[in-house]
Amino acid sequence: MKYFYLLFLFLIIAFAGSAQEIHWENTAPGVWKGTLGEAEKYDLLTASGAVPNSTALAKLGKPLFPLNKDKISGKLQDGKIYLQLPLEKGEEIYGFGLNFKTIHQRGRIMRLHVDHYGGQDNGRTHAPVPFYVTSEGYGVFINSARYLDIYAGSASRLDSDNPAEALDRNTDPAWTASPYSDAVEVLVPAGGVEFYIFAGPTMLEAVQRFNLFNGGGPIPPRWGLGFTQRVHRLYDQKQVLAEAEEFETKGFPLDFIGLEPGWQSKSYPNTFAWDPTRFPHPEKLIQQLKDKNISLNLWINPYVSPEADFYDTLKPYYGSHSVWAGAVPDLSIPEAQALYWETFKKNHILPGVGGYKIDEVDGYDRWLWPDVAQFPSGLAAEQVRQTYGLLVQKQSSQLFRDQNRRTYGLVRASNGGGVAFPYVIYNDYYDHKDFITALINSGFSGLLWTPEARASKSAEEWLRRFQTVVFSPMAMINAWASNTKPWSYPEVADEVKEMALLRMKMMPYWYSSFAKYHFEGIPPFRAMQLESGFTIQAQGPTDSLKDLEDNPYKEAVKKELTDQYMAGPFLLVAPLFAGEESRSVVLPKGNWYDFYTGKFVGNGEIITVNARMDQIPVFVKDGGIIPMMKSRLHAPEKGERYDLEIYHYGTSPGHFTLYDDDGISYDYEKGHYSWREINVRIGSDGQWKGSVSPAKAQKPDNIGKIRWIFMTESNGHNPVK
């Protein structure tokens, strides 16, 4: 009997797995690294090469560890790490990358897996960043390049200090099929893992720390925040020049043109060489566009055609499987990187190409290499899949950095660690409302996402989509298939033009917002949940018979706010969608004002906005300052001075820090930039007064004349007109 008991005890212990001691290290102010087991040498931070901005992190202070360490545990079982982190009742979870339908993530189960988005927020997405932040004001990042299984407060454990209560479904109206769970549980298919805890005390500060730990967000070149037109996939050199000329003739702004697959001699798979029939003189084209202050962007997918000049040179570094018959270079190997990117440097970068659109680094399974694929580095196929988007972003942007030139491009996949890369994510999905949800979610995970416009079923839909892209990281039309132009819908061509010019007028505001992303970690586009004074609560199921038919297992229904967001420090954007005659807007606490008129609209309440064809609803926080420049067709050049129109809203004094640098180089990393303090207050005579601090000696000073516009109800001045 004694031996039987010992055997039974041994089996229980073996089944439970081996509990692992967590080794803790305070790696930066407000950032702690926990290590379980023997972490893999190749992870997300290794792939991205992320370097923390220690100076900026220090400015956020030294908060205490935000969780009870005794409640964080892990064990090794079956060669996998089981990680458990605590949750409080009512604690909300946000993040886990680029989700398109949901904001609240508590109660969800997902496998974080780089993939084309398939219409479900199940973890398979273009950027499944293993970072989440909670309403308790802290964040967690799992630094693993594996597919991770996440149980975000969805699994009820018997050993919990607060186990789910067993209720009688027959009689208890509080019964639910999703009982309370007090933990986030993560399954890591490896013998060890490192993870990071980011303190707040607010959610925004936790997000800031995560962003700064990964180097801070990019500052695009000024032209990157202008207007983008991607031309038809088979355009030739003459057609590209004609398109640029047509934009200028019609008075539409244009800062960069994107060429789609037809610029290459062969694509899908790719030669990365100019097609001599369509582009006989590419260097001449690049220069002609430069003369018009227009940059050129090239579409690629990174897989090598057998007809590429350097195909044989790279043979020792290919993976075992192809993508659309193109060889997959193992870009984790330095020698492969050098051989691969030399062609890009010689044929694209040195002649003056401004950036890339990097396609097909995301999925689907039948398109990408399978998980049985082998790579010469010895990395597992899933590790390469999880990080390939990071690798191409890092290495391609380095080509421009070597020339001391900033770039701003597009990519189909990213992951944790990629905050600093100058790339915006896009995809082939085209649901307008879901685009806004993705834009909201991007701010939780150190991502940039563009809700691009391609084509529309009606002029109204076209205008609504265009209005949205104006208030996004990249104002872009993607006409690769439709050949759509801003003026393709004559009924709304004037309204589209006004919005395009508004994008240009707002460049000082956008540029400063991106600078805050870099230096302070504040996302330029972010969820309402990160705004002070904003609240929205979950709604439980009703007890009606109808509800039991529609919702028989009584799942709680979240009040998801998936269609409004913050842009920069002061603007609340609430897009309209085709067919809508009105919409509701949830205002955080504090006075808010209409962007176009300066009229007061509400304070901490839900308002209804009637639709206008010529406007996207935008509201400004009390004391908000929006610096603008005059309408123009191209971003200011290096050293060009431009006049400012500075708008102030509300009845409170205002403050804004205006960022300035040369707009094109990385010299700001050497201190060649300036912050100008803009202040608005009421003078002794009862009138509003504005001031701008002078530029410091030997610092950039591109500001010309200044005009002040005080947007009160009595003297409002529409900034669009």
Secondary structure, 3 states (H helix, E strand, C coil): CHHHHHHHHHHHHHHHCEECCCEEEEEECCEEEEEEECCCCCCHHHHHCCCCCHHHHHHCCCCCCCCCHHHCEEEEECCEEEEEEECCCCCCEEECCCCCCCCCCCCEEEEEEECCCCCCCCCEECCCCCEEEECCCEEEEEECCCCEEEEECCCCCCCCCCCCCCCCCCCCCCCCCCCCCCEEEEEECCCEEEEEEEECCCHHHHHHHHHHHCCCCCCCCHHHHCEEEECCCCCCHHHHHHHHHHHHHHCCCCCEEEECHHHECCCCCECCCECCCCCCCHHHHHHHHHHCCCEEEEEECCCECCCCCCCCCCHHHECCCCECCEECECCCCHHHHHHHHHHHHHHHHCCCCCEEEECCCCCCCCCCCCCCCECCCCCEHHHHHHHHHHHHHHHHHHHHHHCCCCCCEEECCCCCCCCCCCEEECCCCCCHHHHHHHHHHHCCCCCCECCCECCCCCHHHHHHHHHHHHCCCCEEEECCCCCCCCCCCHHHHHHHHHHHHHHHHCHHHHHHHHHHHHHHCCCCEECHHHCCCCCCCCECCCCCHHHHHHCCCCCCECCCCCCCEEECCCEEECCCCCCCCEEEEECCCCEEEECCCCCEEEECCEEEEECCCCCCCEEEECCCEEEEECCCCCCCCCCCCEEEEEEEECCCCEEEEEEECCCCCCHHHHCCCEEEEEEEEECCCCCEEEEECCCCCCCCCCEEEEEEEEECCCCCCCCCC
